[in-house]
Amino acid sequence: MLLSALLAATEQSVSTPPATGGDPDIGRVVHDSRIVTTGDLFCCITGHNSDGHAYAPEAVEAGAVAVLAERTLDIAVPVLVVPSVRRMMPLFASQISGVPSQQLDVIGVTGTNGKTSVVHLLAAILEHAGRWPATIGTLTGSLTTPEAPDLQAQLASWAGEGRSEVIMEVSSHALDQHRVDGTRFSAVAFTNLSRDHLDHHHTMESYAAAKERLFSPSFTDQAVVLVDSEAGRRVADRALEAGLTVVEVSVANIDRTVQLNQVAFSWRGLDVQVPVGGDFTVANSVLAAELALLAGVEPTVIVDGLAGVAPIPGRFEPVEVEGGAIVIVDYAHSPDSLTQLLASARGVSGGGRVISVFGCGGERDAGKRPEMGRAAHEGADLVVVTSDNPRGDPPEGVIADILTGMAEPPAHAIVDRRQAIRTALALARSGDVVVVSGKGHETAQMFGGDSRPFDDRIVVREEAAALAHNRGSSAGNDS
């Protein structure tokens, strides 16, 4: 697409200082100078650790034929100077990719907790209905929501394959950084809002405002909103005021049966069984069901689709071990999600103790660490505090922050996560529930810039087997 046509299509007025190159033909929009090839438009993003403007000469040398920037640059290609590269880049990326969201039914899910589960459940329903959906989220990439050029290119690829729907998690970071601007959603959904990501948003008001951006006519015409909270009620009201059609969902008074591997409840007069545990699965399932209705799926097909859903990796995932204890691995990494997780574990404990193994991520919202400690102390009978992903923070310091929120010291505070899991399993008796949370589906632990293999589910199995072997050996020696 010619640069002049790109500007006309996006209806943007930018300052274009004279330079050689005139009206180049743009092949791609990119933001990483390391992947620039001939014909690219390079976008200079200013981040926390680097400034893309510094890499513009390198991008031009690699073949970039134009540059999107926030200041003038002395380079020999057209430089489009705009107030915000992040606001403009997704619009350009969408046009270059052929505005793929107009060729697909894109469904967006936002909220603090439950996004991954709703996406997974909805995909299962649509697949059962004979559709061919694709998904984007925590389980599919390094970013919950990709950067705009990557997102638009992926949408275009799926449209070319003939996909029917794309169901995507829309993170608060993505909304704040305009990654999904230029995308049209057939429907969007809101799960809940609680403290998280304040290292980025700084205040709950800013965090909420980022989420609420999605519920506007610029993105969609219809929304499904869980209104069992003040935040959900506010999202629904503002969406209605903006002219959206809003399906309000409440599960507060729905009768349900919650077991380790299943929830059962009634929805629109139909009996529903979902082979996923956790009380929160009820809300996630109803949100997915209502989104499926908007997508044109019949209610009975929705119920059948939910009944056949596969387990959600790292979401209330039971791990079988010897010895009679129940072990659950979950991604919960916010105070509210940990509270809900431990309450669900209590519900399936049958009177046994609940043992919580958790930590908090380094280089992330430090203010939530004491709240996580409080949630674990109040929700579990025994607590083993450990490391999550320390990143660049000393794990001992992260643990110390957690402990300030606990009314009394935990049973154990152990930096080494494997040792912490081993300790919790050794403490567990038959009928107890050991909840290992924070990392869920993740298969690595981050230390500084290093990524070390670590999967809670694998480690649980390994340590439980080792304990069972040692107990067997001890019993043999005693005989």
PyMOL commands that set and color helices and strands:
alter all, ss='L'
color gray80, all
select helices_A, chain A and resi 3-10+33-35+52-62+85-96+100-102+115-128+148-161+172-176+198-201+204-212+230-241+280-294+299-307+335-347+368-379+395-403+417-427+456-478
alter helices_A, ss='H'
color red, helices_A
select strands_A, chain A and resi 28-30+40-43+66-69+79-81+105-110+134-136+165-169+187-190+222-226+245-249+256-258+263-267+270-274+317-319+326-330+354-358+382-385+412-413+433-437+444-447+450-453
alter strands_A, ss='S'
color yellow, strands_A
deselect
rebuild
show_as cartoon
